[in-house]
C-alpha cells in the first residue's frame, strides 16, 4: 500500500471520529447551560465519553476476532462505520429540547461506537506504518481528527440555527458515509493473530507488565490533566460571558480547531525530525502547553475582549495539537507489534481517563472558586504535572520502553 494511500485512509477514519466529538463537545455544554444546568452537572456530563477510557477492556478482542473474508481490521471498521451512519440518521428524528435525556444516551452510544472504531484504526496504523512514518502519520492522525472537529464543532455548529438539529445529524451521517469509502477499497495486511484461547484478563493489561510501563502510565495520566481541567470550563465560561452558540463555533470550533490542525502537522514534522529525542520534545511542548493554559488568564485578569479569547484559544489548540502528536507517537513506539491494538488502546485509555476526570472535577472548582481562580489552579496543576513527568521520562526503564527497538517485548519473552 502506498504511503499517501495509508495516510489518506487513516485521515478519513480519524476524521469520522472527530466529527461527532467536535459537535457534541461544542454544542452539548452550551445546550446544557442554556437549559439551566449547574456547572458541576455540566462538568460531570463529560463522563458520557467514558467508553473512550474503558475501551481497553475489549481491545484484545479487536486483535483476535475477525472474519477471514474481510480481514482483521476491516471486520471491525466496516460494521462500525455503517452503524454510525444509521445512528446519526436516526438521531435526526429527535428534538434535543424535548428529548435531552435521549440525546445524552445517544451521545454515550456514539462514543461507544467511535471508541471501538478507534481501537481498530489505531491497530491498523501500527500495522501499516514504519517507525520513520510515525511522526508524520500521527500528525495526519491528529490533523484528520481536528478537521472532523472543525466540521462538527465549527461548520455544522455555525449553521445550526439555519439547518437545526435534524440537518446537522443528516450532515454527519453523509460525511461519515463518505469517510467509510476508503475502508472498502483497501486490503487488510496479513497478521499473526494470537489464538482466542489466550484471550485472558491478563492480556488486557499485558502492556503494564513491561519494564518502565508504570512510570510511562503516570506520564500519560499527568501530561494533559491541567490542560483538560482548564478547557473543561471554557465553554460554560463563554456562555456566561454572553457568547452565542455561533460565536463559540467560530472562536473554538473554527479558529481554535484550525489552529489545532496546523499544530498537529507541525507536531508531526517535529516528531519525525527529533525521532531520537522524542522525550525531550515532549517536555518542551509540555512547557508550551502550560503557557497556553495561562493564556486564558489574559481576558480574565484584564479587560475582556473577543479577540483575546480567540487568540488564547488559537494558541492553546496549536500547542495542544503539537503536544498530542508527540505523545501519540511515543505511545506507538511503546507497542508490541503482535498486540498493537491492545497496547496502544490501554495507553490511550489512560490519557482519556485524565481528560475525563479533570473536566468532571473542573465544574466543582469553577463553581466554588470562580472562573478566574479555576484557570489559575489549572495552570498550577499543569506546571506541577510537567515537573513530575520530566523526572519520570529520565528513568532508564522508561527510556528503554519508548525505544522502538524494544517494542517487540512480549509476555512470552518475559516468561522465558
N, C-alpha and C positions, 0 to 999 in steps of 0.2 A: 504494500500500500504506500503510495507516495506521501511525502511529508505534508504537502498542502492539503491532501485529502484527509489525512489524520487530523490536522488542525481544524479543518472545516467541520468534520464530523463531531469532534469534541466541542467546538464552539456552539454548534447547533443544539447539542444536548444540554450544555450548561445554560444556554440562553433560555431554553424552555423551563429550566428550574428557576431562574431569576425572575421570569415573567410574573407568576402569581405571587412570589415572595415580595417583589417590588410593590405590587399593587396593595397587597394586604398590609404590609408593614407601614406603608404610607397612609393608606385610607383608613385602616381599622382604628388606630389611636385617635384619629380625627373624628370618626363616626362615634366612637365610644365617649369621647369628651363632649361632643355636641349632644349626646344622649344623656349627659349629666352624670356619668360615672366618675368616681373619685380617682385621684392619681394612683393610690395603691392598687385599685381594681384594674386600671389600665396597665400598670406595671406587671401585675400577675397574669394579664392576658397574653403576655409574651410566652407563657408556658404552653400555649397552643402549638408552639413549634417543638414541643417535647419529642416527637418522633425523630428529629434530627439528632438528639442526644442519646436516644435509645437504639438507633439503627444497628449498632454493633451486635445486638442480640441475635439478629437474623443475617448478619453479613456473611458468616461462614457458609450458610446455605447458598448464597449467591456464587460462591467459589466452587460449588459442587453440583447442585441440582440444575439440570438443563435438558433440553431436547437435542438429540444428535442432529436432527434436521436443521434446526436454527443456529446451533452453536451456543457456547456458554453464556456470552454476554447478550446476544440478540434474543435469547429465550426469555430474558427479563425485560429488556428495553422495549421490545415491540408491544407486549401486552400493557405495560405500564403507560406508555405514551398513548395508546388507544383509549385506555380507561380514563386518563386525564382529559382527553378531548371530550369524552362523553360526560364527565363530571362538570366541566365548565359549561357545556351546552345545557345541562340540567339546572345548574345554578342560575342561568339566565332567567329562569321562571320565578325566582324568588324576589321578594320585596325586602331589602335589608332593614328598612324602618319598622316593618311589621313582623319580620321573621329573623330578628337579630340573633336569637338563640340558635336557629337553624344555620344561619350564616357562620356562626362561630364553630359549629360542629363540622360544617363543610370545609372551613379553613383548616381545621385539625386533620380532616381526611386528605385534603390537598397536600399538607405537609407530610403525611404518611406516604403518599404516592411519590412525591418528589424525593423524599429521603431514600426510599427503596431504589428509585431510578439513579440516584447519586451513587449508591454503592456499586451498581453495575458499571456506571460511567467511570468512576474512579478506578475500578479494577481494569476496565478497558484501557484507560490512559496509561496505567503502569505496564500493561501488556504491550502496547504499541510503541511507547516512547523509549528512546535510548537515553542514557544519562546526559548526553550532550544536549538533547532536545528538551529536557525537563524544565529548564529555566524559561525558555520562550513558551513552551506549551502551557506551563502554569500561568504565565502572563495572559495567554489566549483564553485559558480556562476562566480566570477571574474576570477578564475583559468581556467574554461572552456572557457570563453571569451578570455583569454590570449592565451590559446592553439590554438584557432581559429586564433588569430592574429599571432602566431608563424608560423602556417601552411601557412596562406595567405601572411603575410608580411615577412616571413623568408624563409621557404622551397620553396614555389611556386615562390617567387620573386628571390630566389637564382638560380633557374633553368630557369628563364625567357629567358635568351639568348639561351637556347637549345630548349625549347618547344614553345617559343614565346607566343604571346597574346592568340591565339586560344587554345593552350594546357593548359594554366593557367585557362581559363574560363571553359573548359570542366572538368578540375580537380575540380574546385569549385562546378560545378553542381553535380558531382558524390559524393563529400563529403557532400554537403547539403542534397542530397537524402539519404545517409546513416544515417545522423543525424535525419532525419524525421521518421525513422522506429519506434523508441520508442514511438512516438506520437500515432501511430496506435495501439500500444499494451496496453496502459494504459486506465483505465476507469475514466472518469471525476467524481469527487466527487459531491454530491448534493449541490446546492447553494440556498440561499434565495435571489432571484433576485427581485430587485425593479421594479415596473411596468414602462412600457415605457412612460406612461403619465407624469412621473416625470423627464423625460429627458429634463431638462431645462438648460438655460445658467448658473444658479446659481449652478447646480450640478457640472459643470466643476471646479468651484472654491470653492467647498464645503470645501476642506481642509483648506483654508485660513480663514474660519470662526472659527476655533478652537482657544482657548486662547493660546498664545505663538507661533502661526503659522508664523506670520510675522517676528518675531525675528529669528526663525529657518530657514525661507526662506532666510533671509540675510546671515546666516551662509552658506547655500548651495550655494549661489551666490558667496561668497567671498573665500570659503575654497580652491578652486583649481585655482583661476584666475591667480595668479602669476606663478604657475607651468605651466598652459596652455599657457601663453604668452611666456614662455621660450621655451617650446617644439615646439611651432608653427613655429619657425625659425630654428629648429635643422637640418632638412633635407636639406633645401637650403644652410645652412652654410657648411654642409658636402660636398655638390655638388661643392660649390665654393672653397672648400679646396682640390678638386681633387679626391674625392672618387667616385667610380663607383657604379652602382645600386647593383651589387653583394656585394661590400664592405658594403654598407649601410644595405643590407639584413642581413649580418652576424652580424654586430655591433648592430643594433637596432632590426631587425626583429627576430633574433635568440637569441643572448646573452642577449639583453635587455628584450625581452618578456619571455624568460625562467626565468630570474631573477624575472620578474613580477609574473610569476606563483608561484614561491616559496614565494614571498612576499604576494600573495593572501592567500595561505594556512597558512602562519604564522599569517596573519591578522585574518583569521577565528578562529584560535586557541586562539588568544588574545581576540577577541570579545566574545568568549564563556566563557573564564576564567574570564574576567572582565565584566560580564553581568550587574553588578550593578553599574559599574563606567565607562560606555562607553564614556561619555562626556569627562572625564579626559583622557582616552585612545586616543580619537580623537585629543585632544590638544597636547599630547606627540608625536603622529605620525605626526601631523602638523608641529612640530618643525623639525623632521627629513626630512619632505618634503621640508622645507625651505633650509636645508643644501644640499639636493640633487640638488636644483636649483643652489646654489652657486658652486657646484662641477664642473659645466661646465666652470667655470672661470679658472679652473686648466690648461687645454690645451690652453686656450686663453691668459692668462696672462704670461705664461711661454713658454717653447719650446713645439711646437705642436708635439704630438705623438699619433699614433693609439691606443696604449694600454691605454693612458689616457682617450681618448674619450670612449673606450669600458668600462672601469671601471666606469666612471661617468654615462654612460647610464645604466649599470647594477645596480648601487646603486640607481639611480633615479627610475628605474622600480620596484625595490624591495620595496623601501619605499612608492612609489605611490600605489603599489598593496596593502600593508598593510592599508594605509590610506583610500583607496577606499572601502575596505571591511568594515572597521569600520563605514564609512559614510553610506554605503548602509544598514548595519544592523540597524543603528539608524533610517533610513528612514522607514524601515519595522515596527519598534516599534511605529512609529507615525501614522500608518494607521488605519482606521476604517475597521473592518472585512467585512462589507456589501458593502464597496466601495474600496476594496483593490486595484484594478487595477487603478482606477481614482486617489486615494490619492497618491499612490506610483508614478504613472506616472507624476503627477504635480510636485512632489519633484524632480524626475529625470530630468524633463524638465528644471527646474531652474539650476540644475548642468550643464546640457548640454549647456544652454544659456551662462553661463560663459565660458565654454570650447570652444564655438564658437566665441564669441565676442573678447575674449583675443587673440586668434590666428589671427583673422581677422585684428585686430589693430597692431599685432606684426610686420607685414610686413612694416608698416609705421615707426615704431620705429627702426627696423634694417636698413631700407633704409636711414633714416635721421641721426642716431647716430652711426651706425656700429654694428657689432655683439657683440663686447666686451661690449659696453655700454648698448646694449639691454639686455644682460643677467644680468648685474648689476642692471638695472631698474627692471627687473622681480624678482630678489632676494629681492629687497627693497619692492616691492609690496607684495610679499609672506609674509614677516615679518609683514608688517603693517596690512594685512588682517587677519593674525593669531591673532594679538593683539585684533582686533575688535571682532572676533568670540569667543575668550576666554571670553570677557565681556558678550556677548550675551548668551553664554551657561550657565553662572552663574545665569541668571534670573530665578525666581521661576516658572513663567509660562512656560518657555522653558523646565525646568526640568520635570514639570508635563506632558507636551506634549509627551516627549520622554520616559515616564514611560509606559511600556506595559500594566499596569493595567488600564490606562486611554485611551487606544486606541479604546474603544467602544463608545466614544462620537460621536454623530450624529447630523444632522440638527434638527431631531425631539426632541432630548434631549434638544437642546438649545431653541427650540420654546416652550417647556414645562416650 
